[in-house]
Amino acid sequence: MRLFVAVTLGEGIESQASAALPRLKALAPHARWVPTANLHLTLCFLGEVEAERLQPVKDVLTRVGPAHAPLVLTVEGGGSFGSPAHPRVLWAGVGGDTKALGALQADVAGGLKPLGFEPEHREYAAHLTLARAKVPQGDRQLAECARALQGEKWGEARVDRLVLFESLGGKYHPRAEVPLSRAS
C-alpha cells in the first residue's frame, strides 16, 4: 500500500479551488493538475507499506490526534518549486495557525520514526500542491500560474482530523481518520 498522512481543508477551499483552477489550467495546459477532490496538506509521506505495518501506523495517529486541538488555516497566494523560469511544482500558500500545524506534523513524524519511517530532513513547509510539470526540466507555463496566484484568497478551513490515505489508481482512499480532540 502506498500511504501518506495528511489533513484535508474541506468543501469551502475545494469550492474556491474549483472556481480558480480552470483559469490556471488554461495558462499551463500541459501540466499534471491535482484533482480538486485530492487536495490535501501532506504531513508525512510513508511510501510503500506492508499490510502488517498498517495497524502500528494507525496506533501512532490514535495517540497523536487527541494531543492536538483543531486549528484554522487559510489558503492564499502561491508560488512554485524548482527553477523560477521552469518550475516543477505549482502550489497555493497556507497561512493561519501554521505553528500548530508544524507541531502536529512534527508529532506525527516523531511518532512514526520508531516504526522505521524516516522524516524528511528539511523543515516542514505547508503548501497545497496544485500541479506538477510533466517533464523533469520543469514547465515555464507554471511560472505564469505562480504569478496569477498572487493576490488569490481561497478562504479558511478548520482542520479537525488526521487522515491516513492510501494512494491507489490516482485516487486517495482514507484508511483511518483520527480527530484532533484536545480542548483549546
RABEL-V296044 format. One record per backbone hydrogen bond with DSSP energy under -0.5 kcal/mol. NH is the residue of the N-H (numbers start at 1). CO is the residue of the C=O. E is the energy in kcal/mol with one decimal. If there is no record, write none. Layout:
nh=NH co=CO e=E
nh=NH co=CO e=E
This chain:
nh=3 co=1 e=-0.7
nh=3 co=47 e=-2.6
nh=4 co=165 e=-1.9
nh=5 co=44 e=-3.2
nh=6 co=163 e=-2.7
nh=7 co=41 e=-1.8
nh=13 co=9 e=-0.7
nh=14 co=10 e=-2.0
nh=15 co=11 e=-2.8
nh=16 co=12 e=-2.0
nh=17 co=13 e=-2.9
nh=18 co=14 e=-2.6
nh=19 co=15 e=-1.7
nh=20 co=16 e=-1.9
nh=21 co=17 e=-3.0
nh=22 co=18 e=-0.6
nh=23 co=20 e=-0.6
nh=24 co=20 e=-1.6
nh=25 co=21 e=-3.5
nh=26 co=22 e=-1.7
nh=27 co=23 e=-0.8
nh=27 co=24 e=-0.8
nh=28 co=24 e=-1.2
nh=31 co=28 e=-1.4
nh=32 co=132 e=-3.4
nh=33 co=31 e=-0.8
nh=34 co=130 e=-2.9
nh=38 co=35 e=-2.2
nh=39 co=36 e=-1.6
nh=41 co=7 e=-2.8
nh=42 co=40 e=-0.6
nh=43 co=5 e=-3.3
nh=44 co=5 e=-1.8
nh=46 co=3 e=-2.0
nh=46 co=44 e=-0.6
nh=47 co=3 e=-1.5
nh=49 co=1 e=-3.5
nh=53 co=50 e=-1.9
nh=54 co=51 e=-1.5
nh=57 co=53 e=-1.5
nh=58 co=54 e=-2.3
nh=59 co=55 e=-2.5
nh=60 co=56 e=-1.8
nh=61 co=57 e=-2.1
nh=62 co=58 e=-2.3
nh=63 co=59 e=-1.3
nh=63 co=60 e=-0.6
nh=64 co=60 e=-2.3
nh=65 co=61 e=-2.7
nh=66 co=62 e=-0.6
nh=67 co=64 e=-1.5
nh=68 co=65 e=-1.8
nh=71 co=159 e=-2.1
nh=73 co=157 e=-2.6
nh=74 co=95 e=-1.6
nh=75 co=155 e=-2.4
nh=76 co=93 e=-1.6
nh=77 co=152 e=-2.4
nh=79 co=91 e=-2.3
nh=81 co=89 e=-2.0
nh=83 co=86 e=-0.6
nh=88 co=81 e=-2.8
nh=89 co=81 e=-1.5
nh=90 co=131 e=-2.7
nh=91 co=79 e=-2.6
nh=92 co=128 e=-2.5
nh=93 co=77 e=-1.0
nh=94 co=126 e=-0.6
nh=95 co=74 e=-2.4
nh=97 co=72 e=-2.7
nh=98 co=96 e=-2.3
nh=101 co=97 e=-1.7
nh=102 co=98 e=-2.6
nh=103 co=99 e=-2.0
nh=104 co=100 e=-2.3
nh=105 co=101 e=-2.6
nh=106 co=102 e=-2.4
nh=107 co=103 e=-2.2
nh=108 co=104 e=-2.3
nh=109 co=105 e=-2.8
nh=110 co=106 e=-2.7
nh=111 co=107 e=-2.3
nh=112 co=108 e=-1.9
nh=113 co=109 e=-1.4
nh=114 co=110 e=-0.6
nh=115 co=112 e=-1.3
nh=116 co=113 e=-2.3
nh=117 co=112 e=-1.6
nh=118 co=116 e=-0.9
nh=128 co=92 e=-2.4
nh=129 co=127 e=-0.7
nh=130 co=90 e=-3.0
nh=131 co=90 e=-1.5
nh=132 co=32 e=-2.2
nh=133 co=88 e=-2.8
nh=138 co=135 e=-1.9
nh=139 co=87 e=-2.6
nh=142 co=139 e=-1.7
nh=143 co=139 e=-0.6
nh=143 co=140 e=-0.8
nh=144 co=140 e=-0.9
nh=145 co=141 e=-1.5
nh=146 co=142 e=-2.3
nh=147 co=143 e=-1.9
nh=148 co=144 e=-2.1
nh=149 co=145 e=-1.5
nh=150 co=146 e=-0.7
nh=150 co=147 e=-0.9
nh=152 co=149 e=-2.5
nh=154 co=75 e=-3.2
nh=155 co=75 e=-0.5
nh=157 co=73 e=-2.9
nh=159 co=71 e=-3.5
nh=159 co=157 e=-0.6
nh=160 co=158 e=-0.6
nh=162 co=178 e=-3.0
nh=163 co=6 e=-2.7
nh=164 co=176 e=-2.9
nh=165 co=4 e=-3.0
nh=165 co=163 e=-0.7
nh=166 co=173 e=-2.5
nh=167 co=2 e=-3.0
nh=168 co=166 e=-0.7
nh=168 co=171 e=-3.0
nh=171 co=168 e=-1.6
nh=173 co=166 e=-3.0
nh=173 co=171 e=-0.6
nh=174 co=172 e=-0.5
nh=175 co=164 e=-4.0
nh=176 co=164 e=-1.2
nh=178 co=162 e=-2.4
nh=180 co=160 e=-2.4
nh=181 co=65 e=-0.7
nh=181 co=179 e=-0.9
nh=182 co=65 e=-0.5
nh=182 co=68 e=-2.1
